[in-house]
Amino acid sequence: MLNTPHGLIAGLVAGLAIACAPAQAKGCLKGAVVGGVAGHVAGHHAVAGAVVGCAVGHHLAAKKEREQAQAAAANPVPPASAPRP
């Protein structure tokens, strides 16, 4: 199964899904899949592409989360007014 490109990518994704903790996996799986495919197409470097894709995906997810937190802090939502009797 792992002798085919699709089998290798499927095994890699399954391994990453098991190895990564859910709290730290944000962006990793998506990046690993994209990186693995890109690495395979670029010259049969699917594993290296998946590792780099995981790191980049995790970085981008953390960056997006920071930006959303900053935007929420800059624009606080006023509390809803209580209904009048």
Secondary structure by P-SEA (a helix, b strand, c coil): ccccaaaaaaaaaaaaaaacccccccaaaaaaaaaaaaaaaaccaaaaaaaaaaaaaaaaaaaaaaaaaaaaaaccccccccccc
